[in-house]
Amino acid sequence: MKLFTAEQMRFLDRISIEKIGIPGVVLMENAGRSVAELISKKYSSDQKVYIFCGPGNNGGDGFVVARHLFNKGYEVKVFLGCPQEKVKGDAAINLKIDSNMGIEIKEITSLSQLPSSEIEKSQVILVDAILGTGAKGAPRGIFGEMVNLINRSRGNKIAVDIPTGVDADTGEVAGEAVRANYTVTFGYPKRGMYLYPGMDYVGQIIVADIGMPFNLLEKENINILVNLLLKEEFSSEMFYRLPSSHKGKFGHLFVLAGSPGMTGAATLVCEGALKIGTGLVTLGIPESLNPILEVKLTEAMTLPLPETREGTLSFKAAEKIYNFIKKCEALVIGPGLSRNPETKELIKEILKTQDVPLVLDADGINSIAGEVEFIKNYSAPAVLTPHPGELARLVGESIPEIQKDRVQAASDLSSKTGKIAVLKGAGTVIADPEGNCWINTTGNAGMASGGTGDVLAGIIGGLLAQGKDGLTAAKLGVFLHGLAGDIAVQKYGQVSLTAENIIEFLPSAIRSLEE
């Protein structure tokens, strides 16, 4: 599913009106009616409906909502955050209709005019039609007070197009934003609704058809680069195996991971790779840790390697690693490797000399912080899987800068390196060098625990070893990883969910895809 920016939606609005000939007031009518239809389906007409409107087209949509609900027998009040004469265009047409019909319209130009005590204590239905998708930054003045009042109420809240205070492009919430139970968005969904923190505010999203011609994107040659990652993206045949299959058909993955205190990370990578169907998995581990991993891992093999005094991988391991890579279809570097200077130099040397499909994760990414050219010049396909902190260190930005626009951050990384980027976190973003991005729709807050990223690195690495291209491995791996977490949370709940539970339910996620 395509996700739109506010500017792209304004362009479609303009084209629909100016070139196709659909009057703007018709689009507004369709928009407002769709919100009223949702409310009439969800809530009985014996409830009061308070509609908070701004002076623009979002407010105009709210006036249409008021009219349709009034006609359905609801007790409706409109609270307008400006003098009526400031409302212009199509919105003014619908405001006048409301007034002529006898709908109560109250101008709110000061805080004292807000019916705060009544709204806070009652179970009224609250409609947010204050500011639309074009608004940026925190709502100010009377609009900000309206938002605060809506949030203080115990009533059900419906946002018109997007909750006021949520950035339609980035999901940023600069100050206060309406926390909606439902958001009815018009034409197409907007990016910010599926990016955190915005996604925490939108509630259930309903995409309403307001009459824009379905072929406008094609006719106007509009290239929408950001998509929702959904199950429909994947074929049920992705894991099909011939009856004559054997382990050699499904790749050999070489994992470089682990250091003292971080053997768990190495274990989780290998187990994630095995559960995704990789034929063979070998873990390259500092030699003193090999006895531990021999116990922790049953199906994966181990390769003891020379180590530093601190027990991390030594530069002396290079030749042994190079010789082993020749046997493998893919490589994972990073989880739990440490930031030991000698280990960092080993990782850089591997990146300079090897040409096997790669997942670079965790300390693999930390090893090249500020030196993006090492992965840019890597001669084979690669998938980078940073969390925001690792990406911030890699490109020399702050975590807030990364989180402010996660889509742009992931896209910039992919563009700079020529590799697939996976920016982990709530609403993981996958980006390719052509500027296309996908926002994942699976996963939950229970997955915010140590080790889940290690499992993901193993899953993506295992898919690379099985012959999937980098983009497919990243998209499929991220989706299944989150889906396994969603299945696991039904058994364990969010608080008790661990990385091992994701591995446990990965087979169920795969079966769900096959079905």
C-alpha positions in Angstrom: 0.0 0.0 0.0 1.3 3.4 -1.0 1.9 6.1 1.7 1.6 9.7 0.7 3.1 13.0 1.9 1.0 16.0 2.6 2.3 17.7 -0.5 1.5 14.7 -2.7 -2.1 14.7 -1.4 -2.4 18.5 -2.0 -1.2 17.8 -5.6 -3.9 15.1 -6.1 -6.5 17.4 -4.6 -5.5 20.2 -7.0 -5.4 17.9 -10.0 -8.8 16.4 -9.1 -10.3 19.9 -8.9 -8.5 21.7 -11.8 -7.9 19.1 -14.4 -10.6 16.5 -13.7 -13.2 19.0 -12.8 -14.4 17.7 -9.4 -15.5 20.7 -7.3 -13.6 21.0 -4.1 -16.8 21.2 -2.2 -17.8 17.8 -3.5 -14.5 16.3 -2.2 -15.2 18.0 1.1 -18.7 16.6 1.2 -17.5 13.1 0.5 -14.8 13.4 3.2 -17.1 14.7 5.9 -19.8 12.2 5.1 -17.4 9.3 5.5 -16.5 10.5 9.0 -20.2 10.8 9.9 -20.9 7.3 8.6 -18.2 5.9 10.8 -19.6 7.6 13.9 -23.2 6.5 13.1 -22.0 2.9 12.8 -19.9 2.9 16.0 -22.0 5.1 18.3 -25.7 5.5 19.0 -27.5 8.7 18.2 -28.4 9.4 21.9 -24.8 10.6 22.4 -23.7 14.2 22.1 -21.1 15.0 19.4 -18.8 18.0 19.9 -16.9 18.9 16.8 -13.8 21.1 17.1 -13.0 23.0 13.9 -10.2 25.2 12.5 -10.6 27.8 9.8 -9.3 25.7 6.9 -10.5 22.7 4.8 -10.1 20.3 7.8 -12.6 22.5 9.6 -14.8 22.4 6.5 -14.8 18.6 6.7 -15.9 19.0 10.3 -18.8 21.2 9.3 -20.0 18.5 6.9 -19.7 15.9 9.7 -21.9 18.1 11.8 -24.6 18.4 9.2 -24.9 14.7 8.5 -24.9 13.7 12.2 -27.5 16.5 12.9 -29.7 14.9 10.2 -29.3 11.5 11.8 -30.6 12.8 15.1 -27.4 13.4 17.1 -27.1 16.4 19.4 -24.3 18.3 17.7 -22.2 21.3 18.7 -19.5 22.9 16.7 -16.6 24.7 18.4 -14.9 27.0 15.9 -11.4 28.2 16.9 -11.7 31.6 15.2 -14.3 34.2 14.2 -16.6 32.9 11.5 -15.5 35.6 9.0 -12.0 34.0 8.9 -13.4 30.8 7.3 -13.1 31.0 3.5 -13.8 29.0 0.4 -15.5 25.6 0.5 -15.3 25.5 4.3 -17.3 28.8 4.4 -20.0 27.3 2.3 -20.5 24.4 4.7 -20.2 26.6 7.7 -23.1 28.7 6.3 -25.2 25.6 5.7 -24.7 24.5 9.3 -25.7 27.9 10.5 -28.8 28.0 8.3 -29.8 24.5 9.6 -29.7 25.7 13.2 -26.7 23.7 14.2 -25.1 25.3 17.3 -21.8 27.0 16.4 -19.7 28.5 19.1 -16.7 30.7 18.3 -13.8 30.0 20.6 -11.4 32.9 20.7 -10.2 32.6 24.3 -9.6 29.8 26.8 -12.5 30.9 29.0 -15.0 30.1 26.2 -14.1 26.4 26.1 -16.7 24.2 28.0 -13.8 22.5 29.8 -15.7 21.1 32.9 -18.6 19.7 30.8 -16.3 18.0 28.3 -13.8 16.6 30.8 -16.6 14.9 32.9 -18.9 13.7 30.1 -18.7 10.8 27.6 -19.4 12.9 24.5 -18.0 12.0 21.1 -15.2 14.4 20.2 -14.3 15.1 16.6 -11.0 16.6 15.8 -11.2 18.8 12.6 -8.9 21.5 13.9 -5.8 21.3 11.6 -5.2 19.0 8.6 -2.3 17.3 7.0 -0.6 20.5 6.0 0.0 21.7 9.6 3.6 21.6 11.0 4.9 21.8 14.5 2.9 22.0 17.7 -0.6 23.4 17.6 -0.5 26.8 19.2 -2.9 29.2 20.9 -6.5 28.2 21.1 -5.9 25.2 18.8 -3.4 23.9 21.3 -5.9 24.4 24.1 -8.6 22.5 22.1 -6.2 19.6 21.7 -5.5 19.5 25.4 -9.2 19.6 26.2 -10.0 16.8 23.8 -7.3 14.6 25.4 -8.5 15.3 28.9 -12.0 14.0 28.0 -13.1 10.5 28.7 -15.1 10.5 25.5 -14.3 8.7 22.2 -12.2 10.7 19.8 -12.3 10.7 16.0 -9.7 12.5 14.0 -10.5 13.9 10.6 -7.8 13.0 8.1 -5.0 13.1 10.7 -4.9 13.9 14.5 -4.1 17.5 15.1 -0.4 17.8 16.2 0.9 14.7 14.2 3.2 15.5 11.3 1.7 13.8 8.2 5.1 13.2 6.7 7.3 12.1 9.6 4.9 11.1 12.4 6.7 13.7 14.6 4.7 15.1 17.5 6.3 18.4 18.4 4.1 19.2 21.4 0.6 17.9 22.2 -1.5 15.9 19.7 -5.0 14.5 19.8 -5.0 10.8 20.9 -7.7 9.4 18.6 -9.6 6.2 18.9 -10.2 6.4 15.1 -8.6 8.4 12.3 -10.6 8.6 9.0 -8.1 9.6 6.4 -9.0 10.7 2.9 -8.0 9.2 -0.5 -4.8 7.5 0.6 -3.0 6.9 4.0 -0.3 9.3 5.0 3.3 8.4 6.0 3.2 9.9 9.5 0.3 7.6 10.5 2.6 4.6 10.3 5.7 6.1 11.9 6.2 6.6 15.6 5.4 8.5 17.7 2.5 9.4 15.3 1.2 5.9 15.2 0.6 6.1 18.9 -2.0 8.8 18.3 -4.0 7.7 15.3 -5.9 4.7 16.8 -7.6 2.6 14.2 -7.1 3.9 10.7 -9.9 4.0 8.1 -9.0 5.1 4.6 -12.0 6.7 3.0 -12.6 7.0 -0.8 -13.7 10.6 -1.4 -14.0 10.3 -5.2 -10.5 11.0 -6.5 -10.1 9.1 -9.9 -8.2 5.9 -9.3 -5.9 6.4 -12.3 -4.6 9.8 -11.3 -1.3 8.4 -10.1 -0.6 6.7 -13.5 -2.0 9.6 -15.5 0.1 12.2 -13.7 3.2 9.9 -13.5 3.4 10.3 -9.7 6.0 8.0 -8.2 5.2 7.1 -4.6 8.3 5.9 -3.0 7.1 4.9 0.5 5.0 1.8 1.1 3.5 -0.2 3.8 5.0 -3.7 4.1 2.1 -6.0 4.1 1.6 -9.8 3.8 0.4 -9.4 0.2 3.9 -8.4 -0.7 5.1 -12.0 -0.5 4.3 -15.1 -2.5 3.2 -18.2 -0.7 5.8 -20.1 -2.8 8.7 -18.3 -1.2 9.6 -21.3 1.0 8.7 -24.1 -1.5 11.0 -27.1 -1.4 11.3 -29.9 -4.0 10.9 -33.4 -2.5 14.4 -34.1 -3.5 15.9 -31.2 -1.5 18.9 -31.6 0.7 20.8 -29.2 3.1 23.2 -28.2 0.4 20.3 -26.6 -1.5 19.7 -24.0 1.2 23.0 -22.3 1.6 25.8 -22.1 4.1 25.8 -19.0 6.4 29.0 -17.9 8.2 28.4 -15.8 11.3 31.1 -13.7 13.0 29.7 -12.9 16.4 30.2 -13.0 20.1 32.8 -12.0 22.7 33.1 -12.4 26.5 29.7 -11.7 28.1 28.0 -11.7 24.6 27.7 -15.4 23.7 24.0 -15.0 23.8 24.1 -12.7 20.8 26.0 -15.2 18.8 23.6 -18.0 19.8 20.5 -16.0 18.8 21.9 -15.1 15.4 22.6 -18.8 14.6 19.2 -20.0 15.9 17.4 -17.3 13.9 19.2 -18.4 10.7 18.4 -22.1 11.3 14.7 -21.5 11.9 14.4 -19.5 8.7 15.5 -22.6 6.8 19.3 -22.2 6.2 20.9 -25.4 5.2 24.1 -25.0 7.2 25.2 -22.4 9.8 28.8 -22.0 11.1 29.7 -19.6 13.9 33.2 -18.0 13.9 33.9 -17.4 17.6 36.9 -16.4 19.8 38.6 -19.8 20.6 38.3 -19.5 24.3 34.5 -19.2 24.0 34.2 -22.2 21.8 33.4 -24.7 24.6 30.5 -22.5 25.7 29.0 -22.3 22.2 29.5 -26.0 21.7 27.0 -26.5 24.5 24.7 -23.6 23.6 24.4 -24.6 19.9 23.3 -28.0 18.8 22.5 -27.6 15.1 25.0 -24.9 14.2 28.7 -25.6 13.8 31.5 -23.6 15.3 34.9 -22.4 14.0 37.3 -21.4 16.9 39.3 -18.4 15.8 42.4 -16.6 17.2 41.6 -14.0 19.8 42.9 -10.8 21.5 44.0 -10.6 25.1 40.5 -9.4 25.9 39.0 -12.6 24.3 37.6 -10.9 21.2 38.4 -11.8 17.6 42.0 -11.0 16.6 43.3 -9.7 13.4 45.2 -12.9 13.2 41.9 -14.7 12.4 41.7 -13.0 9.0 43.3 -15.8 6.9 41.3 -18.5 8.6 38.1 -16.4 8.0 38.9 -15.8 4.4 39.4 -19.5 3.7 36.2 -20.4 5.3 34.1 -17.7 3.6 34.9 -19.5 0.3 32.6 -22.3 1.4 29.7 -20.0 2.2 26.9 -18.2 0.4 26.4 -15.4 2.9 28.0 -13.7 5.9 26.7 -12.0 9.1 29.1 -9.8 10.9 28.6 -7.9 14.2 26.3 -9.1 17.0 28.2 -9.1 20.3 31.7 -8.7 18.6 32.7 -5.8 20.9 34.4 -2.5 20.1 37.9 -3.8 20.7 40.3 -1.8 18.3 41.9 -4.9 16.9 38.5 -6.5 16.3 37.4 -3.3 14.5 40.4 -3.5 12.2 39.6 -7.1 11.4 36.1 -6.2 10.4 37.4 -3.4 8.2 39.8 -5.7 6.5 37.0 -8.2 5.8 34.9 -5.4 4.2 37.9 -4.4 2.0 38.7 -7.9 0.7 35.6 -10.1 0.6 32.7 -10.4 -1.8 30.0 -12.6 -0.3 26.5 -11.3 0.4 26.5 -9.7 3.8 24.5 -8.6 6.8 26.3 -5.9 8.8 24.8 -5.5 12.2 25.6 -4.1 15.7 29.3 -4.0 16.4 30.0 -4.6 12.7 28.3 -1.2 12.1 30.0 0.4 15.1 33.4 -0.7 13.7 33.0 1.7 10.8 31.4 4.6 12.6 32.2 7.8 10.7 33.7 5.7 7.8 30.8 4.8 5.6 33.1 4.2 2.7 34.0 0.8 4.0 30.5 -0.5 3.4 30.0 1.7 0.3 33.0 0.0 -1.3 32.0 -3.5 -0.3 31.9 -5.4 -3.6 28.9 -7.7 -2.9 25.3 -7.1 -2.0 24.8 -6.1 1.7 22.1 -5.3 4.2 22.8 -2.9 7.0 20.6 -3.4 10.1 21.3 -0.5 12.6 19.1 0.6 15.4 18.9 4.4 15.7 21.9 4.7 18.0 24.1 2.7 15.7 23.0 4.7 12.7 23.6 7.9 14.5 27.2 6.9 15.2 27.7 5.6 11.7 26.7 8.9 10.0 27.6 11.4 12.7 24.1 12.5 13.6 22.2 12.5 16.9 19.5 9.9 17.8 16.8 12.6 17.9 17.8 13.7 14.3 17.5 10.1 13.1 14.1 9.5 14.9 12.7 12.8 13.7 12.4 11.4 10.1 13.1 7.7 10.1 12.1 7.3 6.5 14.5 9.9 5.3 17.3 8.6 7.6 17.0 5.1 6.2 16.7 6.4 2.6 19.8 8.5 3.1 21.8 5.6 4.4 20.9 3.4 1.5 21.6 6.2 -1.0 25.0 6.9 0.5 26.2 3.3 0.7 24.4 1.7 -2.3 23.2 -1.0 0.1 19.9 -2.1 1.6 19.2 -0.3 4.9 17.0 -1.6 7.7 16.4 1.0 10.4 15.2 -1.1 13.3 12.7 0.1 15.9 8.9 0.5 16.1 7.8 0.7 12.5 11.1 -0.7 11.1 12.0 1.1 7.8 13.6 -0.7 4.9 15.2 1.4 2.1 16.8 0.6 -1.2 19.3 2.8 -3.1 16.6 3.9 -5.6 14.8 5.8 -2.9 12.0 3.2 -2.3 11.1 2.6 1.3 8.8 0.2 3.2 7.4 0.6 6.7 6.8 -2.7 8.4 3.4 -3.4 9.9 4.3 -6.4 12.1 5.8 -6.4 15.6 4.9 -5.1 19.0 6.3 -3.4 22.1 7.1 -6.7 23.7 9.9 -7.1 21.2 11.7 -4.2 22.8 14.2 -6.5 24.6 17.8 -7.6 24.3 18.5 -10.1 21.5 15.6 -9.5 19.2 17.9 -7.6 16.7 20.4 -10.5 16.8 17.6 -12.8 15.7 16.7 -10.5 12.9 20.3 -10.5 11.6 20.3 -14.2 11.6 17.0 -14.4 9.7 18.1 -11.9 7.0 21.5 -13.6 6.7 19.8 -17.0 6.4 17.6 -15.7 3.6 20.7 -14.3 1.8 22.4 -17.7 2.1 19.3 -19.4 0.5 19.7 -17.2 -2.5 17.3 -14.3 -1.8 18.4 -10.9 -3.1 19.2 -8.3 -0.5 15.9 -6.4 -0.7 13.8 -9.5 -0.6 15.8 -10.9 2.3 15.4 -7.6 4.2 11.6 -7.2 3.6 10.8 -10.8 4.2 13.0 -11.1 7.2 11.7 -8.0 8.9 8.1 -9.0 8.2 8.4 -12.5 9.5 10.5 -11.4 12.5 7.7 -9.0 13.6 4.9 -11.6 12.7 6.6 -14.2 14.9 6.6 -11.6 17.7 2.9 -10.9 17.2 2.1 -14.6 17.5 4.4 -15.1 20.5 2.8 -12.2 22.3 -0.5 -14.0 22.3 1.1 -16.7 24.5 3.5 -14.7 26.6 2.2 -11.2 26.7 4.3 -8.1 26.0 6.1 -7.9 29.3 7.5 -11.4 29.3 8.3 -11.7 25.6 12.0 -12.6 24.8 14.1 -13.0 21.7 13.9 -16.8 22.1 10.1 -16.6 21.9 10.5 -15.0 18.5 12.6 -17.9 17.4 10.1 -20.3 18.9 7.2 -18.9 16.8 9.1 -18.2 13.6 7.8 -21.5 12.1 4.3 -20.4 12.8 4.9 -17.1 11.0 6.3 -18.9 8.0 3.3 -21.3 7.9 1.0 -18.2 8.0 2.8 -16.9 4.9 2.6 -20.2 3.1 -1.2 -20.4 3.8 
